[in-house]
Amino acid sequence: MPKETILVFSAHNDDQIIGAGGTLAKYAKQGKEVIVYIFSFGEASHPHFHKEEIIKTRMKELHQADDILCIEKSILLGLKEGDFFNEFTKKKWKQIIVKAIQEKKPTKIFTHSLDDPHPDHKAVNNIILSILKELKYKEELYTFDIWNPFNLRNRNLPKLVSDITETMPMKVQALKYHESQLLALVTMMPSMYARAIVNGLAYGYRYAEKFTKLQ
């Protein structure tokens, strides 16, 4: 019997950790196949360094994080930050992602919230939701938050609350591997903890992740 598959679509290679790392690790520990599609290498975060070196460093960090979270594999699309729509079409990734969804038949898909102010995060949401609408995807679809403290647009939609008390240490360690993203570590680690604690208190857990269910 094939494994249940979870697909995740993320703009940068630490977003899936910040937004859903504890839940993804939890699913992987349950024997589910977790596959992450990451739209960019994130090389724009270090404009003064050689692109090839930054890509090499960020790929190493990603693989280390995947090992911690027990993620089956992460696939890097290598799109230029700030130009996802044009790059996605030009590099013909749509056909590959459509094929993956049709073959893997994921029971759950996670991606960015449209309320997120980051333009690349919004772009990923628009691209993936457009594909899923075209495919008439009927399974569970969730969005996670990164830079938006509150999800205003879909606040009345159902939620998925995931108890990540056991996998929170894995999530934290996975993010710590992204040493090249020192600013993100400094700014996002405290807010990541705070969100997990607040979600946990609201639902009776020590740490929790909360997602908006679009369908």
Helices and strands as residue ranges (DSSP letters): E 5-10, H 15-29, E 33-38, G 43-45, H 51-69, E 73-76, H 84-90, H 93-104, E 108-112, H 119-135, E 140-144, E 159-163, H 168-176, H 182-203, E 208-213
